């Protein structure tokens, strides 16, 4: 699964309520996919459970790429998503592993050495923040290329994506260090031309 998962994670779009604004989430994600996005992580911090589940199901049914759900394992399972991404304050990947079906992907955020053990049972890691970011207030200090590379070395071969203020010109260096891909929020959703922004990555 590792090689296939690495291909899926090449360009991961992470959604954001504020950046989506009043735009149609499905149409916006479709435009990003047309520009080269290989997977979508649905992150909604201000939606109620009913709206979150409804949108998750819609994206799973309508997008031609895998959909992951941020934080909410229950919604990921009910929506039939490809997997879930769990942050440091969410359900532990170890507990999630006990209840998910075979083939269900678990991602974990790793932003410091203390989070490595927690991510040991995850299928992939999101490592960052690469740069200071305004889309996640609790992301922690910027790690830069040396910092994310140091954590990547502890990943034991599992695919990893770098996240946090990633620019198109960062991709070559990150891929050169061994990252499977990058996760992008504002670099894509913060642009009016979402397809064009994705294509630049």
Secondary structure, DSSP 8 states (H G I E B T S, - for coil): -HHHHHHHTSEEEE--HHHHTTS-HHHHHHHHHHTT--EEEE--SS--HHHHHHHHHHHHHH-SSEEEEES-HHHHHHHT-SEEEE-TTSS-HHHHHHHS-TT-EEEEEE-SGGGTTGGGG-SEEEEE-SS--SS-TTS-S--HHHHHHHHHTTSTT-EEEEESS--GGGHHHHHHHT-SEEEESHHHHTSS-HHHHHHH-
